[in-house]
């Protein structure tokens, strides 16, 4: 996957400032701290949005920019219970949901299906089947009830740990795992019915 919209990886200075130090510096007006935070989180945030949008690179980049704009505007509300990247994922996820809920911007799920790079030499039938399975999974995840959808997409597409999800939601890790089991059970049933 070519990810030309993502910035180059951050260059280590040998002395990396902690996330908390960067947030304090940014709150004090240090623009380089914001740049460091973006370098640390952009690829993961963009990749999560890329998955949520079904592989639309331009839309993922647009939503990613909107995510950072919203994050900077509401940085004062960040309480530090979870990591900055977890908080940022929540903003990205909400930005995505707001995008798909806008009536004027809704596009039928069958339109604009993005071509995916298949495994080497899988043959056209296998590639088509894999693309259909991927899209079926994405649709099934987006059809889950909100707390389950958010937990599944954050854990698997946003790579947010169970511990971080629990901290962000103010619930136990056991409760997060129960949500995941319930969601995976629903997904398994939905995907079996669809096949």
C-alpha positions in Angstrom: 0.0 0.0 0.0 1.4 3.3 -1.0 0.8 5.8 1.8 1.9 9.0 0.2 -0.3 11.1 2.4 1.5 10.1 5.6 4.5 12.1 6.7 8.0 10.5 7.0 8.8 8.8 10.2 10.0 11.0 13.0 13.8 11.3 13.2 15.0 10.4 16.6 17.1 13.1 18.3 18.6 10.6 20.7 16.6 12.4 23.5 12.9 11.9 22.9 10.5 14.0 24.9 7.8 12.1 26.7 4.2 12.4 25.5 3.3 14.4 28.6 6.2 16.8 28.1 5.1 17.3 24.5 1.5 18.0 25.5 2.6 20.6 28.1 5.0 22.2 25.6 2.3 22.4 22.9 -0.2 23.9 25.5 2.5 26.5 26.1 2.6 27.4 22.4 5.5 25.2 21.2 4.6 24.3 17.6 7.5 21.8 17.4 5.8 19.8 20.1 2.7 19.5 18.0 4.8 18.4 15.0 6.4 15.7 17.2 3.0 14.5 18.3 1.8 14.3 14.7 4.9 12.4 13.6 4.4 9.9 16.4 0.7 9.3 15.7 -0.1 10.1 12.1 0.6 6.8 10.4 -1.5 4.8 13.0 -4.3 7.4 12.8 -4.3 7.4 9.0 -4.2 3.6 8.8 -7.2 3.3 11.2 -9.2 5.8 9.0 -8.0 4.0 5.9 -9.5 0.8 7.2 -12.7 2.5 8.4 -13.2 4.1 4.9 -12.8 0.8 3.1 -9.5 1.8 1.6 -10.2 5.3 0.4 -6.8 7.0 0.7 -8.0 10.6 0.0 -10.9 10.4 2.4 -8.7 8.9 5.1 -6.2 11.8 4.6 -9.1 14.3 4.8 -10.6 12.8 7.9 -7.1 12.5 9.4 -6.6 16.3 9.0 -10.0 17.0 10.4 -9.1 14.7 13.4 -6.0 16.7 14.2 -7.8 20.0 13.8 -10.4 18.8 16.3 -7.8 17.4 18.6 -5.8 20.7 18.8 -9.0 22.6 19.3 -10.1 20.4 22.2 -6.7 19.6 23.7 -7.6 21.3 27.0 -10.2 18.6 27.5 -7.6 15.8 27.4 -7.4 14.5 30.9 -4.5 12.1 30.5 -6.5 9.0 31.7 -5.5 7.3 28.5 -2.6 7.8 26.1 -2.8 10.7 23.7 -2.9 8.2 20.8 -6.0 6.5 22.3 -7.7 9.8 22.8 -6.8 10.8 19.2 -8.2 7.5 17.9 -11.5 8.3 19.6 -11.6 11.6 17.8 -10.8 10.0 14.5 -13.5 7.4 15.0 -16.1 10.0 15.8 -14.9 12.1 12.8 -15.5 9.0 10.6 -18.9 8.4 12.1 -19.9 12.0 11.6 -18.8 11.8 8.0 -20.8 8.7 7.1 -23.9 10.1 8.9 -24.0 13.3 6.8 -26.9 12.8 4.4 -25.3 15.0 1.6 -22.1 12.9 1.7 -23.4 9.4 2.0 -22.4 7.1 -0.9 -23.8 3.7 -1.5 -21.5 1.1 -0.1 -21.3 -0.6 -3.6 -20.0 2.5 -5.3 -16.4 3.5 -5.2 -15.0 0.1 -4.1 -11.3 0.6 -3.9 -9.0 -1.8 -5.7 -6.8 -3.7 -3.3 -3.5 -5.2 -4.0 -4.0 -9.0 -3.9 -1.5 -11.6 -2.7 1.0 -12.4 -5.4 -0.6 -14.3 -8.2 -3.8 -15.3 -6.5 -5.9 -15.3 -9.6 -8.8 -13.0 -10.4 -11.4 -15.2 -8.7 -9.5 -15.4 -5.4 -8.7 -11.7 -5.4 -12.4 -10.9 -6.0 -13.4 -13.2 -3.3 -10.9 -11.7 -0.8 -12.1 -8.2 -1.7 -15.7 -9.3 -1.1 -14.8 -10.8 2.2 -12.9 -7.7 3.3 -15.9 -5.5 2.4 -18.3 -7.9 4.1 -16.3 -7.7 7.3 -16.1 -3.9 7.2 -19.8 -3.6 6.7 -20.5 -6.1 9.5 -18.3 -4.1 11.9 -20.0 -0.9 11.0 -23.4 -2.5 11.6 -22.5 -3.4 15.2 -24.2 -1.5 18.0 -22.1 1.6 18.9 -20.2 0.5 22.0 -19.2 -2.8 20.4 -18.4 -1.2 17.0 -16.2 1.4 18.7 -14.4 -1.2 20.8 -13.7 -3.6 17.9 -12.6 -0.9 15.5 -10.3 0.7 18.2 -8.8 -2.6 19.2 -8.2 -4.2 15.8 -8.1 -1.2 13.3 -6.7 1.4 15.7 -4.4 -1.1 17.5 -5.5 0.4 20.9 -4.7 -2.0 23.8 -7.4 -3.5 26.0 -5.8 -1.6 28.9 -6.0 1.7 27.1 -9.6 1.1 26.0 -10.5 0.3 29.6 -8.9 3.5 30.8 -10.5 5.6 28.1 -14.0 4.3 28.9 -13.5 4.2 32.6 -14.4 0.5 32.7 -12.4 -2.7 33.6 -10.3 -4.6 31.2 -12.7 -7.6 31.8 -15.6 -5.4 30.6 -13.6 -4.5 27.4 -12.8 -8.2 26.8 -16.6 -9.0 27.3 -17.4 -6.4 24.7 -14.9 -7.9 22.3 -16.2 -11.4 22.8 -19.8 -10.3 22.2 -18.8 -8.3 19.1 -16.8 -11.2 17.7 -19.6 -13.6 18.3 -22.1 -11.3 16.5 -19.6 -10.8 13.6 -19.0 -14.6 13.3 -22.8 -15.2 13.1 -23.3 -12.3 10.6 -20.4 -13.5 8.3 -21.6 -17.1 8.4 -25.1 -16.1 7.4 -23.6 -13.9 4.6 -21.5 -16.7 3.1 
